Amino acid sequence: MSCLSLPSAVITNTNRLYVHPDSPFTGEQLLKQMVSFEKVKLTNNELDQHGHIILNSMHKYQPRVHIIKKKDHTASLLNLKSEEFRTFIFPETVFTAVTAYQNQLENGNLIGENMLKR
């Protein structure tokens, strides 16, 4: 999965891909089970060294899912352009990245959730 920044005043492209931790999948597996992206980590830290997807606050993004056909399952993914792949875009997934919630009720819920995760 990757994110494409939609038109704005400043466009940055970090070219980071999120490789699903349960991959590779066979075509049969993809048809039988739901694929979850709940482990994707987002950050606004451009110096991130943890492989998180880097976003800019107040920019709109469109997630894209790339299904890559690999001939050799032992080879790592070094260059998407050198592989046979299809990209899927779901218009309903467009979102705007924020770093602080202005809605006090939502902000309280998020703080409560984060305290429970410690």
Helices and strands as residue ranges (DSSP letters): E 2-5, H 27-32, E 42-43, E 53-54, E 60-69, G 80-82, E 84-89, G 91-93, E 95-96, H 104-116
